[in-house]
């Protein structure tokens, strides 16, 4: 979908009023309205040109998960039914625009874009025919998140939390693309779970799933290559196995001395020291920056291992 650099936006940028850091506490009303515009351009039933079937499914799934019979809320709403809008269209949009619970607002965004995403919604053509290509709609959603300084992005069927756009585009996104290969299904699910834990502030659980994804990736490579390993092997043992079989060229041993140290002490040690052992009488608090570091370190290591595996003859 085409975006326009309006005069008012250019002036805000010149005055330094455009956000240059991400926030995670609110989904601004203007952003919500822009997302509704994206829905209206994409979610249309292929037979009636009406949006009701998709919104009815959204309403059904959200109501079921929230333990409600309807998403209707008390109070005024800023969205008024248009001529062709059904009860479900109006109810879902009003709920999205009015809810103060940011996690539920993100639920609606994530679920709606799973219907749009061709890589997730395999039966999408049975429900709607878009006037805008799905990939274009997803790109605009992520552009609007960045434009409003909201630190979330839709990737691989989930809304994930991001800290740095550069790190995300150069490290996390390529890792997710690599893991989307069916052979890495288990590692992909664990890495996405780590992102979900991170987004919801469950940082200890985030560290645990980072390690699981890291270990699963190495086990998959070992299995694919026929290198002997045990399902109970720890990260350290698996690292030794992949280097023993020259996954990384031996001519670069000196260069990778620091890398081996990072692979052995980075993700595994952070996880073991901060999360895996018993807490005793004191609750161990894992800071957000540790979880963020671990996510990015895990993505970097996965990207390195999978790229090295693809280059290995």
VOBA-1610 file (N, C-alpha, C; in pm, whole numbers, padded with zeros to 5 digits, always signed):
BEGIN
Unk+00085-00119+00000Unk+00000+00000+00000Unk+00089+00124+00000Unk+00054+00220-00080Unk+00137+00339-00095Unk+00121+00428+00028Unk+00235+00474+00080Unk+00234+00567+00192Unk+00279+00704+00143Unk+00231+00807+00209Unk+00259+00944+00164Unk+00332+01021+00274Unk+00435+01094+00233Unk+00505+01183+00325Unk+00435+01317+00322Unk+00337+01333+00411Unk+00261+01457+00414Unk+00346+01572+00466Unk+00303+01694+00433Unk+00373+01815+00479Unk+00386+01816+00631Unk+00277+01782+00700Unk+00280+01786+00846Unk+00382+01688+00904Unk+00397+01571+00840Unk+00494+01474+00889Unk+00636+01524+00865Unk+00660+01585+00748Unk+00793+01639+00721Unk+00830+01748+00819Unk+00733+01831+00854Unk+00760+01938+00950Unk+00791+01882+01089Unk+00719+01779+01129Unk+00746+01716+01259Unk+00888+01658+01261Unk+00929+01600+01149Unk+01064+01543+01143Unk+01168+01654+01155Unk+01144+01767+01088Unk+01237+01879+01095Unk+01246+01935+01236Unk+01134+01932+01309Unk+01134+01984+01447Unk+01183+01880+01547Unk+01217+01760+01499Unk+01264+01655+01589Unk+01154+01593+01672Unk+01030+01596+01621Unk+00916+01543+01698Unk+00883+01399+01660Unk+00960+01341+01569Unk+00938+01202+01531Unk+01011+01113+01630Unk+00946+01010+01685Unk+01011+00925+01786Unk+01132+00852+01730Unk+01244+00855+01807Unk+01364+00786+01762Unk+01399+00667+01850Unk+01314+00639+01948Unk+01329+00519+02030Unk+01194+00449+02036Unk+01196+00320+02063Unk+01072+00244+02066Unk+01008+00247+02204Unk+00875+00245+02207Unk+00801+00228+02332Unk+00707+00109+02313Unk+00665+00052+02426Unk+00590-00075+02422Unk+00462-00069+02506Unk+00433+00048+02565Unk+00324+00058+02661Unk+00189+00091+02598Unk+00191+00153+02481Unk+00064+00195+02420Unk+00066+00168+02269Unk-00054+00148+02217Unk-00075+00146+02072Unk-00156+00272+02043Unk-00094+00377+01990Unk-00165+00504+01970Unk-00292+00488+01889Unk-00389+00575+01917Unk-00517+00568+01847Unk-00497+00584+01696Unk-00409+00677+01656Unk-00386+00700+01513Unk-00334+00573+01446Unk-00245+00500+01514Unk-00193+00375+01459Unk-00305+00272+01447Unk-00392+00264+01546Unk-00502+00169+01540Unk-00594+00199+01421Unk-00620+00326+01400Unk-00706+00365+01287Unk-00640+00328+01155Unk-00509+00349+01145Unk-00438+00311+01022Unk-00444+00160+00999Unk-00438+00083+01106Unk-00448-00063+01092Unk-00588-00102+01044Unk-00690-00032+01094Unk-00827-00058+01047Unk-00836-00029+00897Unk-00771+00078+00851Unk-00770+00108+00708Unk-00705-00006+00628Unk-00599-00064+00683Unk-00535-00178+00615Unk-00633-00294+00607Unk-00703-00323+00719Unk-00802-00431+00717Unk-00906-00407+00608Unk-00956-00284+00601Unk-01065-00254+00508Unk-01019-00273+00363Unk-00888-00258+00340Unk-00837-00276+00205Unk-00812-00423+00171Unk-00798-00507+00273Unk-00756-00645+00250Unk-00864-00747+00280Unk-00933-00732+00393Unk-01025-00836+00439Unk-01162-00820+00374Unk-01177-00882+00261Unk-01304-00879+00188Unk-01340-01020+00145Unk-01465-01058+00166Unk-01511-01191+00124Unk-01510-01199-00029Unk-01463-01310-00082Unk-01446-01322-00227Unk-01579-01333-00301Unk-01686-01370-00231Unk-01814-01389-00297Unk-01906-01268-00288Unk-01903-01201-00172Unk-01999-01093-00150Unk-01934-00955-00143Unk-01800-00950-00149Unk-01727-00824-00130Unk-01759-00763+00006Unk-01802-00847+00099Unk-01832-00801+00234Unk-01726-00859+00327Unk-01698-00788+00435Unk-01591-00830+00526Unk-01640-00925+00635Unk-01771-00950+00641Unk-01826-01022+00754Unk-01761-01158+00782Unk-01739-01247+00685Unk-01689-01381+00720Unk-01558-01380+00798Unk-01464-01295+00757Unk-01335-01291+00826Unk-01350-01232+00964Unk-01425-01123+00975Unk-01444-01060+01106Unk-01523-01151+01200Unk-01614-01228+01145Unk-01689-01322+01228Unk-01595-01426+01289Unk-01500-01474+01208Unk-01400-01568+01259Unk-01312-01503+01364Unk-01270-01379+01340Unk-01190-01306+01440Unk-01268-01293+01571Unk-01394-01252+01559Unk-01479-01235+01677Unk-01494-01367+01752Unk-01517-01474+01679Unk-01538-01605+01740Unk-01413-01651+01816Unk-01296-01640+01752Unk-01173-01687+01815Unk-01134-01602+01936Unk-01146-01469+01925Unk-01110-01382+02036Unk-01205-01399+02153Unk-01335-01405+02124Unk-01435-01422+02232Unk-01411-01554+02305Unk-01383-01659+02229Unk-01359-01790+02289Unk-01238-01785+02382Unk-01128-01727+02335Unk-01006-01723+02414Unk-01020-01634+02537Unk-01099-01528+02528Unk-01117-01437+02641Unk-01229-01482+02736Unk-01296-01591+02703Unk-01404-01639+02787Unk-01524-01547+02786Unk-01555-01491+02670Unk-01668-01399+02655Unk-01764-01453+02549Unk-01888-01404+02553Unk-01982-01437+02447Unk-01975-01335+02334Unk-01927-01215+02366Unk-01916-01108+02267Unk-01804-01015+02308Unk-01752-00942+02211Unk-01647-00843+02239Unk-01706-00705+02267Unk-01840-00696+02269Unk-01904-00567+02297Unk-01853-00509+02427Unk-01826-00377+02427Unk-01782-00307+02547Unk-01876-00190+02574Unk-01888-00156+02702Unk-01968-00039+02738Unk-01895+00088+02697Unk-01969+00194+02679Unk-01907+00323+02650Unk-01915+00356+02502Unk-01879+00480+02471Unk-01884+00528+02334Unk-01768+00473+02253Unk-01782+00471+02126Unk-01676+00427+02036Unk-01662+00528+01924Unk-01541+00538+01873Unk-01515+00636+01769Unk-01538+00580+01629Unk-01569+00451+01619Unk-01593+00393+01488Unk-01742+00368+01470Unk-01797+00416+01362Unk-01940+00399+01336Unk-01959+00312+01212Unk-02056+00228+01221Unk-02080+00129+01115Unk-02105+00198+00981Unk-02032+00149+00879Unk-02058+00197+00744Unk-02167+00113+00680Unk-02211+00155+00565Unk-02331+00098+00503Unk-02326-00054+00491Unk-02211-00108+00452Unk-02201-00252+00428Unk-02143-00329+00545Unk-02120-00261+00658Unk-02058-00328+00772Unk-02159-00413+00848Unk-02115-00531+00890Unk-02199-00619+00969Unk-02176-00595+01117Unk-02251-00667+01199Unk-02232-00660+01344Unk-02088-00697+01380Unk-02035-00803+01317Unk-01902-00851+01355Unk-01793-00753+01315Unk-01806-00691+01198Unk-01708-00590+01156Unk-01702-00479+01259Unk-01819-00426+01293Unk-01825-00313+01386Unk-01776-00352+01524Unk-01814-00469+01572Unk-01777-00511+01708Unk-01627-00531+01721Unk-01566-00601+01624Unk-01422-00625+01631Unk-01345-00494+01624Unk-01384-00405+01533Unk-01313-00278+01518Unk-01330-00192+01642Unk-01451-00186+01696Unk-01474-00108+01817Unk-01393-00162+01935Unk-01389-00294+01947Unk-01310-00354+02054Unk-01163-00316+02040Unk-01111-00327+01918Unk-00970-00295+01892Unk-00941-00148+01922Unk-01030-00059+01881Unk-01007+00084+01902Unk-01022+00127+02046Unk-01102+00056+02124Unk-01135+00104+02258Unk-01062+00032+02372Unk-01009-00087+02349Unk-00949-00160+02461Unk-00825-00089+02513Unk-00812-00082+02646Unk-00695-00023+02711Unk-00586-00127+02736Unk-00618-00254+02712Unk-00524-00363+02735Unk-00438-00379+02610Unk-00312-00336+02617Unk-00227-00337+02497Unk-00205-00479+02447Unk-00197-00578+02538Unk-00176-00715+02493Unk-00295-00765+02413Unk-00416-00725+02452Unk-00534-00767+02375Unk-00540-00693+02242Unk-00497-00568+02239Unk-00491-00496+02112Unk-00394-00567+02017Unk-00281-00612+02071Unk-00183-00684+01989Unk-00239-00820+01947Unk-00318-00883+02035Unk-00384-01009+01998Unk-00465-00990+01870Unk-00542-00881+01864Unk-00628-00857+01748Unk-00543-00836+01622Unk-00435-00757+01636Unk-00348-00732+01521Unk-00287-00864+01473Unk-00231-00940+01567Unk-00163-01065+01530Unk-00259-01162+01463Unk-00375-01183+01522Unk-00470-01279+01467Unk-00522-01235+01331Unk-00550-01106+01316Unk-00602-01057+01188Unk-00498-01073+01078Unk-00370-01051+01110Unk-00268-01062+01006Unk-00230-01207+00979Unk-00266-01298+01068Unk-00251-01439+01035Unk-00348-01479+00924Unk-00466-01415+00921Unk-00559-01440+00812Unk-00504-01384+00681Unk-00432-01271+00693Unk-00380-01203+00574Unk-00254-01271+00521Unk-00170-01320+00612Unk-00038-01372+00578Unk-00050-01500+00494Unk-00002-01499+00370Unk-00014-01619+00285Unk+00069-01736+00335Unk+00175-01709+00414Unk+00258-01818+00466Unk+00197-01887+00586Unk+00094-01825+00646Unk+00030-01880+00765Unk-00111-01928+00733Unk-00187-01846+00663Unk-00326-01879+00632Unk-00333-01947+00496Unk-00319-02080+00498Unk-00314-02154+00373Unk-00449-02155+00301Unk-00557-02132+00374Unk-00690-02134+00313Unk-00746-01995+00292Unk-00658-01896+00284Unk-00707-01758+00281Unk-00798-01731+00161Unk-00775-01798+00049Unk-00857-01769-00069Unk-01001-01818-00052Unk-01023-01903+00047Unk-01160-01949+00073Unk-01240-01842+00146Unk-01171-01745+00203Unk-01238-01646+00286Unk-01247-01508+00221Unk-01140-01465+00156Unk-01144-01328+00106Unk-01055-01311-00016Unk-01083-01207-00088Unk-01000-01172-00203Unk-00953-01029-00181Unk-00823-01008-00159Unk-00774-00875-00125Unk-00761-00783-00245Unk-00785-00655-00223Unk-00757-00556-00326Unk-00614-00509-00317Unk-00548-00545-00205Unk-00408-00513-00182Unk-00333-00643-00156Unk-00218-00667-00218Unk-00142-00792-00193Unk-00111-00808-00045Unk-00126-00930+00010Unk-00101-00953+00153Unk+00038-00908+00199Unk+00141-00938+00121Unk+00276-00897+00161Unk+00288-00746+00173Unk+00220-00676+00085Unk+00221-00530+00089Unk+00152-00479+00215Unk+00042-00545+00253Unk-00030-00505+00375Unk+00057-00528+00499Unk+00129-00643+00503Unk+00217-00673+00616Unk+00330-00572+00622Unk+00387-00537+00508Unk+00494-00437+00505Unk+00445-00302+00558Unk+00322-00267+00521Unk+00272-00139+00571Unk+00248-00143+00721Unk+00196-00255+00772Unk+00178-00266+00916Unk+00310-00242+00988Unk+00417-00307+00942Unk+00546-00291+01008Unk+00601-00149+00991Unk+00574-00088+00875Unk+00612+00052+00855Unk+00539+00142+00954Unk+00411+00119+00975Unk+00333+00203+01067Unk+00379+00185+01211Unk+00415+00062+01249Unk+00473+00042+01382Unk+00596+00131+01399Unk+00688+00125+01302Unk+00811+00205+01311Unk+00781+00354+01310Unk+00688+00394+01226Unk+00654+00535+01211Unk+00605+00595+01341Unk+00535+00514+01421Unk+00482+00562+01549Unk+00576+00533+01666Unk+00692+00474+01637Unk+00787+00444+01744Unk+00739+00334+01837Unk+00657+00243+01784Unk+00607+00130+01863Unk+00694+00009+01831Unk+00754-00050+01935Unk+00857-00152+01916Unk+00807-00292+01892Unk+00714-00309+01799Unk+00666-00441+01762Unk+00669-00457+01612Unk+00675-00583+01566Unk+00677-00611+01424Unk+00614-00748+01400Unk+00543-00759+01287Unk+00483-00888+01250Unk+00583-00967+01169Unk+00618-01087+01220Unk+00710-01177+01151Unk+00668-01321+01175Unk+00665-01401+01072Unk+00642-01546+01083Unk+00518-01580+01164Unk+00412-01505+01144Unk+00285-01537+01209Unk+00270-01485+01350Unk+00366-01405+01398Unk+00358-01352+01533Unk+00398-01205+01535Unk+00343-01134+01635Unk+00393-01001+01666Unk+00509-01020+01763Unk+00628-00974+01725Unk+00743-00987+01812Unk+00793-00850+01854Unk+00858-00847+01968Unk+00910-00722+02024Unk+01050-00699+01970Unk+01078-00576+01926Unk+01211-00544+01874Unk+01269-00427+01952Unk+01402-00426+01964Unk+01471-00319+02034Unk+01544-00227+01938Unk+01607-00286+01838Unk+01684-00209+01740Unk+01643-00254+01601Unk+01602-00160+01517Unk+01559-00195+01383Unk+01674-00254+01304Unk+01797-00203+01326Unk+01913-00256+01254Unk+01938-00400+01293Unk+01942-00428+01425Unk+01966-00565+01470Unk+01855-00657+01421Unk+01732-00608+01426Unk+01620-00692+01383Unk+01632-00726+01234Unk+01658-00624+01150Unk+01661-00648+01006Unk+01784-00726+00962Unk+01896-00709+01035Unk+02021-00773+00993Unk+02046-00908+01059Unk+01982-00933+01174Unk+02010-01056+01249Unk+01883-01139+01272Unk+01784-01080+01340Unk+01667-01157+01381Unk+01585-01203+01261Unk+01554-01111+01170Unk+01470-01148+01055Unk+01537-01254+00968Unk+01668-01240+00932Unk+01731-01347+00856Unk+01729-01481+00929Unk+01744-01479+01062Unk+01739-01604+01138Unk+01600-01666+01127Unk+01494-01584+01136Unk+01358-01636+01123Unk+01334-01693+00984Unk+01390-01628+00882Unk+01374-01679+00746Unk+01442-01815+00734Unk+01564-01826+00790Unk+01635-01955+00787Unk+01554-02064+00858Unk+01499-02030+00975Unk+01427-02129+01055Unk+01290-02163+00998Unk+01243-02086+00900Unk+01113-02116+00839Unk+01118-02243+00753Unk+01239-02289+00719Unk+01254-02417+00649Unk+01195-02527+00737Unk+01107-02613+00682Unk+01042-02717+00764Unk+01137-02802+00846Unk+01260-02819+00799Unk+01355-02903+00873Unk+01386-02844+01010Unk+01371-02712+01023Unk+01401-02644+01150Unk+01274-02612+01230Unk+01167-02685+01203Unk+01038-02655+01264Unk+01047-02644+01418Unk+01113-02740+01483Unk+01122-02738+01629Unk+01198-02618+01680Unk+01312-02589+01618Unk+01392-02473+01659Unk+01316-02343+01634Unk+01242-02337+01524Unk+01164-02218+01492Unk+01057-02192+01597Unk+00985-02297+01635Unk+00880-02283+01737Unk+00938-02236+01869Unk+01054-02290+01907Unk+01117-02251+02035Unk+01166-02106+02030Unk+01221-02065+01915Unk+01270-01927+01904Unk+01154-01829+01906Unk+01043-01864+01841Unk+00924-01776+01845Unk+00863-01772+01985Unk+00868-01884+02057Unk+00821-01884+02196Unk+00907-01791+02281Unk+01039-01791+02256Unk+01128-01702+02329Unk+01088-01557+02305Unk+01053-01523+02181Unk+01008-01388+02150Unk+00877-01355+02221Unk+00786-01452+02225Unk+00659-01428+02292Unk+00681-01403+02441Unk+00767-01484+02504Unk+00799-01463+02645Unk+00860-01324+02666Unk+00949-01285+02575Unk+01015-01154+02588Unk+00912-01042+02578Unk+00822-01053+02482Unk+00720-00949+02464Unk+00631-00936+02587Unk+00604-01048+02653Unk+00515-01046+02768Unk+00588-01033+02901Unk+00720-01006+02895Unk+00796-00981+03018Unk+00833-01104+03096Unk+00824-01222+03035Unk+00862-01346+03103Unk+01007-01378+03065Unk+01100-01308+03128Unk+01238-01309+03081Unk+01311-01440+03113Unk+01281-01502+03227Unk+01344-01630+03256Unk+01301-01736+03155Unk+01172-01738+03123Unk+01123-01833+03024Unk+01183-01803+02886Unk+01206-01674+02859Unk+01269-01634+02733Unk+01408-01697+02721Unk+01487-01692+02829Unk+01622-01750+02826Unk+01616-01900+02803Unk+01522-01967+02868Unk+01511-02112+02852Unk+01481-02151+02707Unk+01388-02078+02644Unk+01353-02114+02506Unk+01461-02071+02407Unk+01539-01968+02441Unk+01656-01934+02357Unk+01752-02052+02352Unk+01781-02108+02468Unk+01874-02221+02473Unk+01817-02342+02399Unk+01687-02368+02418Unk+01625-02482+02349Unk+01638-02466+02197Unk+01612-02343+02147Unk+01621-02319+02003Unk+01763-02337+01953Unk+01859-02288+02031Unk+02000-02298+01996Unk+02043-02444+01991Unk+02005-02522+02093Unk+02040-02664+02097Unk+01970-02740+01985Unk+01842-02711+01962Unk+01768-02780+01857Unk+01830-02758+01720Unk+01875-02635+01695Unk+01937-02603+01568Unk+02061-02690+01546Unk+02145-02702+01649Unk+02266-02784+01636Unk+02232-02932+01620Unk+02131-02981+01692Unk+02090-03121+01679Unk+02039-03151+01538Unk+01965-03056+01482Unk+01912-03075+01346Unk+02026-03083+01246Unk+02125-02995+01261Unk+02241-02998+01171Unk+02317-03130+01186Unk+02337-03173+01311Unk+02407-03300+01335Unk+02331-03417+01272Unk+02199-03421+01291Unk+02118-03527+01233Unk+02122-03526+01082Unk+02114-03406+01025Unk+02117-03391+00880Unk+02250-03438+00822Unk+02359-03414+00896Unk+02494-03450+00849Unk+02536-03591+00890Unk+02457-03655+00975Unk+02493-03788+01022Unk+02601-03788+01127Unk+02618-03675+01196Unk+02717-03666+01302Unk+02657-03721+01431Unk+02725-03812+01499Unk+02667-03873+01619Unk+02647-03773+01732Unk+02532-03781+01794Unk+02501-03697+01911Unk+02393-03766+01989Unk+02375-03723+02113Unk+02272-03777+02200Unk+02165-03670+02222Unk+02039-03712+02225Unk+01930-03615+02244Unk+01945-03537+02375Unk+02017-03595+02471Unk+02036-03528+02600Unk+02164-03444+02604Unk+02234-03433+02491Unk+02357-03353+02488Unk+02327-03208+02524Unk+02416-03149+02603Unk+02403-03008+02640Unk+02456-02920+02527Unk+02436-02790+02541Unk+02484-02697+02439Unk+02635-02708+02422Unk+02708-02720+02532Unk+02854-02730+02524Unk+02898-02853+02445Unk+02833-02967+02471Unk+02867-03090+02400Unk+02834-03078+02250Unk+02722-03017+02220Unk+02682-03001+02080Unk+02777-02907+02007Unk+02822-02803+02076Unk+02918-02710+02015Unk+03047-02785+01980Unk+03094-02867+02073Unk+03215-02946+02048Unk+03197-03036+01926Unk+03077-03094+01912Unk+03050-03184+01800Unk+03056-03111+01666Unk+02990-02996+01657Unk+02985-02927+01527Unk+03123-02872+01488Unk+03203-02833+01587Unk+03337-02786+01553Unk+03431-02903+01522Unk+03409-03014+01588Unk+03489-03134+01561Unk+03474-03177+01416Unk+03354-03158+01361Unk+03327-03199+01224Unk+03344-03083+01125Unk+03419-02982+01169Unk+03459-02872+01079Unk+03342-02799+01016Unk+03239-02776+01094Unk+03130-02692+01044Unk+03185-02553+01012Unk+03280-02508+01097Unk+03354-02385+01070Unk+03493-02427+01022Unk+03538-02369+00912Unk+03665-02408+00851Unk+03780-02401+00951Unk+03860-02508+00958Unk+03969-02516+01055Unk+04077-02411+01031Unk+04086-02361+00908Unk+04187-02258+00878Unk+04158-02128+00951Unk+04038-02117+01005Unk+04000-01995+01077Unk+03994-02020+01227Unk+04069-02121+01273Unk+04066-02158+01415Unk+04096-02040+01505Unk+04205-01966+01475Unk+04243-01854+01561Unk+04134-01748+01564Unk+04080-01721+01444Unk+03976-01618+01437Unk+03854-01658+01518Unk+03826-01788+01522Unk+03702-01832+01587Unk+03722-01876+01733Unk+03843-01853+01787Unk+03864-01885+01928Unk+03764-01808+02015Unk+03752-01679+01985Unk+03658-01596+02061Unk+03515-01639+02035Unk+03487-01682+01910Unk+03351-01727+01877Unk+03314-01850+01957Unk+03407-01949+01963Unk+03381-02070+02040Unk+03352-02035+02185Unk+03431-01940+02239Unk+03409-01898+02377Unk+03270-01837+02393Unk+03230-01757+02295Unk+03097-01695+02302Unk+02987-01800+02293Unk+03004-01895+02199Unk+02903-01999+02183Unk+02891-02084+02310Unk+03003-02108+02376Unk+03002-02191+02496Unk+02956-02116+02619Unk+02989-01987+02627Unk+02960-01914+02749Unk+02850-01810+02735Unk+02812-01780+02610Unk+02712-01676+02590Unk+02572-01718+02629Unk+02502-01778+02535Unk+02365-01822+02563Unk+02359-01925+02675Unk+02440-02034+02671Unk+02428-02135+02776Unk+02454-02081+02914Unk+02561-01999+02931Unk+02594-01950+03065Unk+02491-01851+03115Unk+02448-01761+03027Unk+02345-01667+03069Unk+02223-01744+03117Unk+02183-01845+03041Unk+02066-01924+03078Unk+02090-02002+03205Unk+02205-02070+03216Unk+02230-02155+03331Unk+02244-02074+03459Unk+02317-01962+03450Unk+02340-01881+03569Unk+02213-01808+03614Unk+02135-01759+03516Unk+02025-01671+03550Unk+01892-01743+03566Unk+01879-01859+03503Unk+01744-01914+03493Unk+01731-02061+03530Unk+01832-02143+03502Unk+01810-02287+03510Unk+01821-02341+03652Unk+01909-02284+03733Unk+01932-02340+03865Unk+01822-02299+03963Unk+01814-02373+04074Unk+01715-02342+04176Unk+01735-02202+04231Unk+01624-02138+04266Unk+01631-02000+04311Unk+01657-01988+04461Unk+01642-02098+04534Unk+01662-02089+04678Unk+01556-02001+04741Unk+01598-01922+04840Unk+01503-01839+04914Unk+01477-01705+04846Unk+01558-01670+04746Unk+01542-01542+04678Unk+01499-01564+04534Unk+01401-01485+04491Unk+01354-01493+04354Unk+01456-01427+04263Unk+01503-01500+04160Unk+01601-01446+04067Unk+01529-01360+03964Unk+01569-01235+03954Unk+01510-01144+03858Unk+01602-01132+03737Unk+01552-01169+03621Unk+01628-01155+03498Unk+01593-01020+03436Unk+01690-00930+03423Unk+01661-00798+03366Unk+01624-00807+03219Unk+01549-00710+03172Unk+01507-00709+03031Unk+01627-00705+02938Unk+01733-00629+02976Unk+01847-00615+02885Unk+01920-00749+02867Unk+01917-00835+02971Unk+01978-00967+02958Unk+01897-01051+02860Unk+01765-01045+02872Unk+01679-01121+02780Unk+01697-01073+02637Unk+01704-00941+02619Unk+01723-00884+02486Unk+01856-00928+02426Unk+01962-00919+02506Unk+02095-00962+02461Unk+02093-01109+02420Unk+02029-01191+02501Unk+02026-01335+02475Unk+01950-01366+02347Unk+01837-01297+02324Unk+01761-01317+02201Unk+01848-01287+02078Unk+01916-01173+02081Unk+01996-01133+01966Unk+02118-01223+01949Unk+02177-01264+02061Unk+02291-01355+02054Unk+02248-01490+01998Unk+02133-01537+02040Unk+02081-01663+01988Unk+02057-01654+01838Unk+01995-01543+01793Unk+01969-01525+01650Unk+02100-01523+01572Unk+02201-01452+01624Unk+02331-01445+01556Unk+02396-01582+01543Unk+02391-01659+01651Unk+02453-01792+01650Unk+02379-01888+01557Unk+02246-01882+01559Unk+02167-01966+01469Unk+02198-01931+01324Unk+02204-01801+01295Unk+02234-01756+01159Unk+02371-01806+01114Unk+02469-01797+01202Unk+02604-01844+01172Unk+02605-01994+01143Unk+02541-02072+01230Unk+02543-02218+01215Unk+02473-02263+01088Unk+02356-02206+01061Unk+02279-02249+00943Unk+02350-02207+00814Unk+02406-02085+00812Unk+02482-02041+00694Unk+02604-02129+00672Unk+02675-02163+00782Unk+02792-02250+00770Unk+02753-02389+00719Unk+02638-02438+00765Unk+02591-02569+00721Unk+02560-02568+00571Unk+02500-02458+00524Unk+02466-02449+00380Unk+02591-02440+00293Unk+02698-02384+00349Unk+02822-02370+00272Unk+02908-02495+00275Unk+02879-02584+00373Unk+02961-02703+00391Unk+02936-02802+00277Unk+03040-02848+00215Unk+03024-02945+00105Unk+03009-03085+00159
//
